[in-house]
Amino acid sequence: MTSLPMLPTIIVDMVGSVIIIVLSFLSLLYAYRLICRQPGNFLWGFLFYFCITLVCFSVSRAVGHLLKQILMISGNEVIWHGLAPYSGGFNTLLMISLAAVSVYYNKGLEAFRAMQKKALSLRHANEQLEVSAGKLQRLNANLEEIVERRTKKLSASEKKFRNFFVNSKDMVYFCDSVDSLTTMNNAGYKMLGYSMEDDPRLKLSDIFHNEGDVEKYFKTLIANGFVEDLEVEFVRADGTVIYVLLSATAVYDEEHNFIGCEGIAKDLTRVRTMMEQLASSEKMASVGQMAAGVAHEINTPLGVILGYAQLMMDDFTPESEEGESLIVIERQAKACRKIVADLLKFSRQSESARENILINEVMEDVLAVTEHSLNMDHIYAQRNLEKDLPSIVGDAEKLRQVFINFVNNAHHAMEKQGGGKLYLSCHYDKENEQIVATVRDTGHGIPEEVKAKIFDPFFTTKPVGKGTGLGLSVSYGIIKDHGGVIEVESPVKGEEGEVQGTAFHVKLPVLSKEAAPVIER
Amino acid sequence: MDCMNSSKKIRLIFPLFFLLVLTVFPVNAWAFQGHGAREGLYVHQLAHVFYAASMGYLFWGIRKSSFKSRGWLFLQAFCFFIILWNVVAFTGHSLASYVDSSFYLSENGYLSTRLPGPFTNVKLLVYFTKLDHLFSIPALLCLYLGMKGLYRSSLEEEEV
């Protein structure tokens, strides 16, 4: 090939110019549509102006090229040479314009984004403001209702806690940091024997029986922030001591300084007494078992001694020295046998009958036997026997023995002081379905320290030879055998306060009519 | 009063006359400087450089903006092709000094113009630069597709 035709370049130039004009206008069309859709968008604005400049440039250049080719083809080369500088000048100008527009893209976009960010934050702030305004408006509109509702809730809550405080059967108290009781519920005052109306200014150290307990209480409270199940003794207004279980929590101010405590105390005196009674019952049961064993072992040799003594008495006259010795042996052996029999009764090893009994009859029988002897010592019996009491099931003879024991003890307690009154009463406790028979005297009473031992076998306060110390323990065994209990009260609590003397309350269960047993003897 | 009016008229006419003289005989005016033909070429070449640089800047700007849609990718392609086109055009203009009446052979009119051998690099390069539309058309096509893509994305965004 010696030469290259320039025709392809001419064709490309002409066709390309037309295509460029078409494409640049189409681009402008879409840029226009974009700016119409979102007039506030910087990017679309930028592209729109860019496309306008590009269209100008494309038209200028393409038209120039087309004109050149047409003029050259038509042989008007001279005309083109005259127009060429203008075409080139326009093209230069528009290229610079295009470049100038493009340069604005970055900075413009940054400014647009910053504005958008600002606008977004403003919109958020506006939205929040609107929400807050809405809330405020609603709050304003319902303020009265809300306040009323809250007040009601608060009042209900306050009432609930006040009821708990007031109606609690346990002591609820608040105490300041210097151990003064600032507030205490009625149950607390009642437990301590004070009247709420008197408004006694009490301190914890006043009501704690042991000084060491107060110290221990505050030490634990400050160290742990609470006291849990502390077993202490409180002193009541009348000086008596009660046994309580204490739980308390420390109260702090905003700077976490200890400013007092709030606590609950439960009176466990009754529970403690019951526990002691239970322990005593167990002790009695074990003693009873031992006594039964011993009695059985002694009974046989005792029978042999008594039998041989009686046989030998046939060989000697009672006036002889041997006869007199044998009489003593027989008498002492019989005394021993009675003790053994009593021991067996205490341990419930002896046989007993089961029949329907009216307790009032038993009491009358006892008084019939003992009243004359009582009157001789200026002791006068007063009966308070409820009529139409339900019958109980048991051994009437043994029950008589029990009440004779109580009457004898009362007699013994009152004869030293030259007389007194003996109250016998019977009533029906419907709630617990039991008969309560009480024997009360106006004697010297039972000292606190011996109260727990009175039912122990062989325990007696009488001089040697006057009593075996088995009376009450046998009574205890008999009542236990009947499914009942014996309660001792000394001094006796009455309607007019405590009265000197002792009262034995025997509580015997009443069987329902359907379950009434058949008499057996 | 008449003296005053004629003085004002003279003062108004003089500058107009001076302006007319300067306009009719510009070569004699000392304030003007003459420009040769090459100056226009240099300005045009500088405009190509400026245009290419601005397209590079726009390309970088779009990349920095992290716009990932199809439309923006086409716009980047547009920038790329325009830069190439500017290089080709710049080269073409630079080679103009080598082109004179003997460069082409035209016996039967303009359409039959040929580039005679032997084919030096300059000749081939001049021939190639005459085909600069091979770069400008893809550039404009990319711009068109880019604008269309952005418009469609805008429509889709609104639908969502």
HADDOCK unambig.tbl for C-alpha pairs under 7 A between the chains (distance, minus, plus):
assign (segid A and resid 2 and name CA) (segid B and resid 116 and name CA) 6.14 0.50 0.50
assign (segid A and resid 2 and name CA) (segid B and resid 117 and name CA) 5.04 0.50 0.50
assign (segid A and resid 2 and name CA) (segid B and resid 118 and name CA) 6.89 0.50 0.50
assign (segid A and resid 3 and name CA) (segid B and resid 114 and name CA) 6.02 0.50 0.50
assign (segid A and resid 3 and name CA) (segid B and resid 115 and name CA) 5.17 0.50 0.50
assign (segid A and resid 3 and name CA) (segid B and resid 116 and name CA) 4.06 0.50 0.50
assign (segid A and resid 3 and name CA) (segid B and resid 117 and name CA) 5.17 0.50 0.50
assign (segid A and resid 4 and name CA) (segid B and resid 114 and name CA) 5.25 0.50 0.50
assign (segid A and resid 4 and name CA) (segid B and resid 115 and name CA) 4.82 0.50 0.50
assign (segid A and resid 4 and name CA) (segid B and resid 116 and name CA) 6.39 0.50 0.50
assign (segid A and resid 5 and name CA) (segid B and resid 112 and name CA) 6.85 0.50 0.50
assign (segid A and resid 5 and name CA) (segid B and resid 113 and name CA) 6.20 0.50 0.50
assign (segid A and resid 5 and name CA) (segid B and resid 114 and name CA) 4.25 0.50 0.50
assign (segid A and resid 5 and name CA) (segid B and resid 115 and name CA) 6.21 0.50 0.50
assign (segid A and resid 6 and name CA) (segid B and resid 113 and name CA) 5.56 0.50 0.50
assign (segid A and resid 6 and name CA) (segid B and resid 114 and name CA) 5.20 0.50 0.50
assign (segid A and resid 6 and name CA) (segid B and resid 115 and name CA) 6.69 0.50 0.50
assign (segid A and resid 7 and name CA) (segid B and resid 111 and name CA) 5.77 0.50 0.50
assign (segid A and resid 7 and name CA) (segid B and resid 112 and name CA) 6.74 0.50 0.50
assign (segid A and resid 9 and name CA) (segid B and resid 130 and name CA) 5.90 0.50 0.50
assign (segid A and resid 9 and name CA) (segid B and resid 131 and name CA) 5.69 0.50 0.50
assign (segid A and resid 12 and name CA) (segid B and resid 131 and name CA) 6.62 0.50 0.50
assign (segid A and resid 12 and name CA) (segid B and resid 133 and name CA) 6.84 0.50 0.50
assign (segid A and resid 13 and name CA) (segid B and resid 133 and name CA) 6.51 0.50 0.50
assign (segid A and resid 16 and name CA) (segid B and resid 133 and name CA) 5.71 0.50 0.50
assign (segid A and resid 16 and name CA) (segid B and resid 137 and name CA) 6.56 0.50 0.50
assign (segid A and resid 20 and name CA) (segid B and resid 137 and name CA) 6.04 0.50 0.50
assign (segid A and resid 20 and name CA) (segid B and resid 140 and name CA) 6.44 0.50 0.50
assign (segid A and resid 23 and name CA) (segid B and resid 140 and name CA) 5.96 0.50 0.50
assign (segid A and resid 23 and name CA) (segid B and resid 141 and name CA) 6.34 0.50 0.50
assign (segid A and resid 23 and name CA) (segid B and resid 144 and name CA) 6.15 0.50 0.50
assign (segid A and resid 24 and name CA) (segid B and resid 140 and name CA) 6.41 0.50 0.50
assign (segid A and resid 26 and name CA) (segid B and resid 144 and name CA) 6.34 0.50 0.50
assign (segid A and resid 27 and name CA) (segid B and resid 143 and name CA) 6.42 0.50 0.50
assign (segid A and resid 27 and name CA) (segid B and resid 144 and name CA) 4.50 0.50 0.50
assign (segid A and resid 27 and name CA) (segid B and resid 147 and name CA) 5.87 0.50 0.50
assign (segid A and resid 30 and name CA) (segid B and resid 147 and name CA) 5.67 0.50 0.50
assign (segid A and resid 30 and name CA) (segid B and resid 148 and name CA) 5.88 0.50 0.50
assign (segid A and resid 30 and name CA) (segid B and resid 151 and name CA) 6.49 0.50 0.50
assign (segid A and resid 31 and name CA) (segid B and resid 147 and name CA) 6.26 0.50 0.50
assign (segid A and resid 34 and name CA) (segid B and resid 151 and name CA) 5.84 0.50 0.50
assign (segid A and resid 72 and name CA) (segid B and resid 110 and name CA) 6.31 0.50 0.50
assign (segid A and resid 73 and name CA) (segid B and resid 110 and name CA) 5.46 0.50 0.50
assign (segid A and resid 73 and name CA) (segid B and resid 111 and name CA) 6.48 0.50 0.50
assign (segid A and resid 92 and name CA) (segid B and resid 44 and name CA) 5.15 0.50 0.50
assign (segid A and resid 92 and name CA) (segid B and resid 47 and name CA) 5.88 0.50 0.50
assign (segid A and resid 95 and name CA) (segid B and resid 47 and name CA) 6.07 0.50 0.50
assign (segid A and resid 95 and name CA) (segid B and resid 51 and name CA) 6.02 0.50 0.50
assign (segid A and resid 96 and name CA) (segid B and resid 47 and name CA) 5.57 0.50 0.50
assign (segid A and resid 96 and name CA) (segid B and resid 50 and name CA) 6.84 0.50 0.50
assign (segid A and resid 96 and name CA) (segid B and resid 51 and name CA) 6.41 0.50 0.50
assign (segid A and resid 98 and name CA) (segid B and resid 51 and name CA) 6.92 0.50 0.50
assign (segid A and resid 99 and name CA) (segid B and resid 50 and name CA) 6.27 0.50 0.50
assign (segid A and resid 99 and name CA) (segid B and resid 51 and name CA) 4.73 0.50 0.50
assign (segid A and resid 99 and name CA) (segid B and resid 54 and name CA) 5.06 0.50 0.50
assign (segid A and resid 102 and name CA) (segid B and resid 54 and name CA) 5.87 0.50 0.50
assign (segid A and resid 102 and name CA) (segid B and resid 55 and name CA) 6.93 0.50 0.50
assign (segid A and resid 102 and name CA) (segid B and resid 58 and name CA) 6.13 0.50 0.50
assign (segid A and resid 103 and name CA) (segid B and resid 54 and name CA) 5.87 0.50 0.50
assign (segid A and resid 105 and name CA) (segid B and resid 58 and name CA) 6.76 0.50 0.50
assign (segid A and resid 106 and name CA) (segid B and resid 61 and name CA) 5.68 0.50 0.50
